[in-house]
């Protein structure tokens, strides 16, 4: 078969296969064009998830008739002033979006430059059908109708209207988040679904587009290293979601879904979140143009860094530092579902209890009913020192213990409930981290070494790491083919469940890459050890021990969540308590 040039309409359809995968990708190209045109307000209308209609109206610089005609040719762009493609500062620059969309839909383009008349033209699936003057304000209006209507092979692979709308909404949210200085509005099937005003700052815009509660449960990110700058907002670990759809990543203002960056976020939150939970965040990475290639994907959703390790390390370090500074913070209130469990039930009248006959001064008194039941049995500790004021400490002052598991404390602004095991587990982990970074964890020799029986591969894994485990304060020796001898344990942990500790460590090591040292997997090893050395649920604590735990939590990073990502404490604000009793 001889070589031939493909016809223009077929070339455009092939390009559309790369650029216009679904309505959301067409919408993304059109909104990016509006942003690059210097718009301050962008209005979007969709019908049937974008399959029937996509309309984008902006108040940008506009185009004259000649520019509009050129914009519908392939590889024609106003966004690349010279041949320096590695110095791109706009969102779009390929010059394929409009002709590609016009080849698979009916596209109407109207535009007006300030001080001039407007112009309109229409292209129906690659064929120009209308052109002439148009009346409209300065800016541009683009209408895309019946996307893929004449390409049934593409149309039948579109998802449901609801799914296509969700994808379109995600695109607009990301672009609106990247530009808090611009106003965005969006309608779907005649219903307003998004509206944000221009002139907001990043935290305001992120909270408006994700969750209003994020503002009270997040930390600000501001970190710089070797010319790279990281900013944004990140939720504290206990404010999380069941899917990773609430992570928004931007490189030089461009929304991206890059595996390197997603992996860096996961690494930064390691051991602070359960495996099935994900943080809510918006991170903005600014990189010198010569350090990143944004032209590696047709939809421009992936980037390539000249120094990937630097970019990843910046995100991990920046997030970790901000989360460290968050200290003991946790989600400030229990969930609505938890509060609903406190709904008061109707009070049933107590059955009368008859007191036995009594005799006073020789007179006989008949039995009489009383509605007082015996007082609850409780113990009180004599105060060895004046009780501190609850206003002096963020987590308040211990008032008691419930079910030998939860510490009840009174703070200035409400009632604090602390899970003693979860809290102490985090405190032990942070102590071990500091000890390892300071040169090693002190060990405590056992009076009688303990033998722990395991299978042979588990013993092999532990034996290969004995020198490194010794730095954590755990001294092991091989004791035959299927057992390990424990001579000392970390002093921080005491002599708790030694068998469980060694068994869990053997399991943890099974998931390690042999090339990684234990220090590189510090969080996993220390977390496993900390779990075995923490105060267990079911242990009665004295008031002094409870207050000591609260005070250490207040000065320890990440103490708002345990090593598995669950909250260590929750607060019932005074207003919440008043609601429970119908006072509000």
Secondary structure in CASP SS format (residue, H / E / C, confidence):
PFRMAT SS
TARGET T0000
AUTHOR 0000-0000-0000
METHOD secondary structure of the structure
MODEL  1
X C 1.00
X C 1.00
X C 1.00
X C 1.00
X C 1.00
X C 1.00
X C 1.00
X H 1.00
X H 1.00
X H 1.00
X H 1.00
X H 1.00
X H 1.00
X H 1.00
X H 1.00
X H 1.00
X H 1.00
X H 1.00
X H 1.00
X C 1.00
X C 1.00
X C 1.00
X H 1.00
X H 1.00
X H 1.00
X H 1.00
X H 1.00
X H 1.00
X H 1.00
X H 1.00
X H 1.00
X H 1.00
X H 1.00
X H 1.00
X H 1.00
X H 1.00
X C 1.00
X C 1.00
X C 1.00
X C 1.00
X E 1.00
X E 1.00
X E 1.00
X E 1.00
X E 1.00
X E 1.00
X E 1.00
X H 1.00
X H 1.00
X H 1.00
X C 1.00
X C 1.00
X E 1.00
X E 1.00
X E 1.00
X E 1.00
X E 1.00
X E 1.00
X C 1.00
X C 1.00
X C 1.00
X C 1.00
X C 1.00
X C 1.00
X H 1.00
X H 1.00
X H 1.00
X H 1.00
X H 1.00
X H 1.00
X H 1.00
X C 1.00
X C 1.00
X C 1.00
X C 1.00
X C 1.00
X C 1.00
X C 1.00
X C 1.00
X C 1.00
X C 1.00
X C 1.00
X C 1.00
X C 1.00
X H 1.00
X H 1.00
X H 1.00
X C 1.00
X C 1.00
X C 1.00
X C 1.00
X C 1.00
X C 1.00
X C 1.00
X C 1.00
X C 1.00
X H 1.00
X H 1.00
X H 1.00
X H 1.00
X H 1.00
X H 1.00
X C 1.00
X C 1.00
X C 1.00
X E 1.00
X E 1.00
X E 1.00
X E 1.00
X E 1.00
X E 1.00
X E 1.00
X C 1.00
X C 1.00
X C 1.00
X C 1.00
X C 1.00
X E 1.00
X E 1.00
X E 1.00
X E 1.00
X E 1.00
X E 1.00
X E 1.00
X C 1.00
X C 1.00
X E 1.00
X E 1.00
X E 1.00
X E 1.00
X E 1.00
X E 1.00
X E 1.00
X E 1.00
X C 1.00
X C 1.00
X C 1.00
X C 1.00
X E 1.00
X E 1.00
X E 1.00
X E 1.00
X E 1.00
X E 1.00
X E 1.00
X C 1.00
X C 1.00
X C 1.00
X C 1.00
X C 1.00
X C 1.00
X H 1.00
X H 1.00
X H 1.00
X H 1.00
X C 1.00
X C 1.00
X C 1.00
X C 1.00
X C 1.00
X H 1.00
X H 1.00
X H 1.00
X H 1.00
X H 1.00
X H 1.00
X H 1.00
X H 1.00
X H 1.00
X H 1.00
X H 1.00
X H 1.00
X H 1.00
X H 1.00
X H 1.00
X H 1.00
X H 1.00
X H 1.00
X C 1.00
X C 1.00
X C 1.00
X C 1.00
X E 1.00
X E 1.00
X E 1.00
X E 1.00
X E 1.00
X E 1.00
X C 1.00
X C 1.00
X E 1.00
X E 1.00
X E 1.00
X E 1.00
X E 1.00
X E 1.00
X C 1.00
X C 1.00
X C 1.00
X C 1.00
X C 1.00
X H 1.00
X H 1.00
X H 1.00
X H 1.00
X H 1.00
X H 1.00
X H 1.00
X H 1.00
X C 1.00
X C 1.00
X H 1.00
X H 1.00
X H 1.00
X H 1.00
X H 1.00
X C 1.00
X E 1.00
X E 1.00
X E 1.00
X E 1.00
X E 1.00
X E 1.00
X E 1.00
X E 1.00
X C 1.00
X C 1.00
X E 1.00
X E 1.00
X E 1.00
X E 1.00
X E 1.00
X E 1.00
X E 1.00
X E 1.00
X C 1.00
X C 1.00
X C 1.00
X C 1.00
X E 1.00
X E 1.00
X C 1.00
X C 1.00
X H 1.00
X H 1.00
X H 1.00
X E 1.00
X E 1.00
X E 1.00
X E 1.00
X E 1.00
X C 1.00
X C 1.00
X E 1.00
X E 1.00
X E 1.00
X C 1.00
X C 1.00
X H 1.00
X H 1.00
X H 1.00
X H 1.00
X H 1.00
X H 1.00
X H 1.00
X H 1.00
X H 1.00
X H 1.00
X C 1.00
X C 1.00
X C 1.00
X C 1.00
X C 1.00
X C 1.00
X C 1.00
X C 1.00
X C 1.00
X E 1.00
X E 1.00
X C 1.00
X E 1.00
X E 1.00
X E 1.00
X E 1.00
X E 1.00
X E 1.00
X C 1.00
X C 1.00
X H 1.00
X H 1.00
X H 1.00
X E 1.00
X E 1.00
X C 1.00
X C 1.00
X C 1.00
X C 1.00
X C 1.00
X C 1.00
X C 1.00
X C 1.00
X C 1.00
X C 1.00
X E 1.00
X E 1.00
X C 1.00
X C 1.00
X H 1.00
X H 1.00
X H 1.00
X H 1.00
X H 1.00
X H 1.00
X H 1.00
X H 1.00
X H 1.00
X H 1.00
X H 1.00
X H 1.00
X H 1.00
X H 1.00
X H 1.00
X H 1.00
X H 1.00
X H 1.00
X C 1.00
X C 1.00
X C 1.00
X C 1.00
X C 1.00
X C 1.00
X C 1.00
X C 1.00
X C 1.00
X C 1.00
X H 1.00
X H 1.00
X H 1.00
X H 1.00
X H 1.00
X C 1.00
X C 1.00
X C 1.00
X C 1.00
X C 1.00
X C 1.00
X C 1.00
X C 1.00
X C 1.00
X C 1.00
X C 1.00
X C 1.00
X E 1.00
X E 1.00
X C 1.00
X C 1.00
X C 1.00
X E 1.00
X E 1.00
X E 1.00
X C 1.00
X C 1.00
X E 1.00
X E 1.00
X E 1.00
X C 1.00
X C 1.00
X C 1.00
X E 1.00
X E 1.00
X C 1.00
X C 1.00
X C 1.00
X C 1.00
X C 1.00
X C 1.00
X C 1.00
X C 1.00
X C 1.00
X C 1.00
X C 1.00
X C 1.00
X C 1.00
X C 1.00
X C 1.00
X C 1.00
X C 1.00
X C 1.00
X C 1.00
X H 1.00
X H 1.00
X H 1.00
X C 1.00
X C 1.00
X C 1.00
X C 1.00
X E 1.00
X E 1.00
X E 1.00
X E 1.00
X E 1.00
X E 1.00
X C 1.00
X C 1.00
X C 1.00
X E 1.00
X E 1.00
X E 1.00
X E 1.00
X E 1.00
X E 1.00
X C 1.00
X C 1.00
X E 1.00
X E 1.00
X E 1.00
X E 1.00
X E 1.00
X E 1.00
X H 1.00
X H 1.00
X H 1.00
X H 1.00
X H 1.00
X H 1.00
X H 1.00
X H 1.00
X H 1.00
X H 1.00
X H 1.00
X H 1.00
X H 1.00
X H 1.00
X H 1.00
X H 1.00
X H 1.00
X H 1.00
X C 1.00
X C 1.00
X C 1.00
X C 1.00
X C 1.00
X E 1.00
X E 1.00
X E 1.00
X E 1.00
X E 1.00
X E 1.00
X E 1.00
X E 1.00
X E 1.00
X E 1.00
X E 1.00
X C 1.00
X C 1.00
X H 1.00
X H 1.00
X H 1.00
X H 1.00
X H 1.00
X H 1.00
X H 1.00
X H 1.00
X H 1.00
X C 1.00
X H 1.00
X H 1.00
X H 1.00
X H 1.00
X H 1.00
X H 1.00
X C 1.00
X C 1.00
X C 1.00
X E 1.00
X E 1.00
X E 1.00
X E 1.00
X C 1.00
X C 1.00
X C 1.00
X C 1.00
X E 1.00
X E 1.00
X E 1.00
X E 1.00
X E 1.00
X E 1.00
X E 1.00
X E 1.00
X C 1.00
X C 1.00
X C 1.00
X C 1.00
X C 1.00
X C 1.00
X C 1.00
X H 1.00
X H 1.00
X H 1.00
X H 1.00
X H 1.00
X H 1.00
X H 1.00
X H 1.00
X H 1.00
X H 1.00
X H 1.00
X H 1.00
X H 1.00
X C 1.00
X C 1.00
X C 1.00
X C 1.00
X C 1.00
X C 1.00
X C 1.00
X C 1.00
X H 1.00
X H 1.00
X H 1.00
X H 1.00
X H 1.00
X H 1.00
X H 1.00
X H 1.00
X H 1.00
X H 1.00
X H 1.00
X H 1.00
X H 1.00
X H 1.00
X C 1.00
X C 1.00
X C 1.00
X C 1.00
X C 1.00
X C 1.00
X C 1.00
X C 1.00
X C 1.00
X C 1.00
X H 1.00
X H 1.00
X H 1.00
X H 1.00
X H 1.00
X H 1.00
X H 1.00
X H 1.00
X H 1.00
X H 1.00
X H 1.00
X H 1.00
X C 1.00
X C 1.00
X C 1.00
X C 1.00
X C 1.00
X C 1.00
X E 1.00
X C 1.00
X C 1.00
X C 1.00
X C 1.00
X C 1.00
X E 1.00
X C 1.00
X E 1.00
X E 1.00
X E 1.00
X E 1.00
X E 1.00
X H 1.00
X H 1.00
X H 1.00
X H 1.00
X H 1.00
X H 1.00
X H 1.00
X C 1.00
X C 1.00
X C 1.00
X C 1.00
END
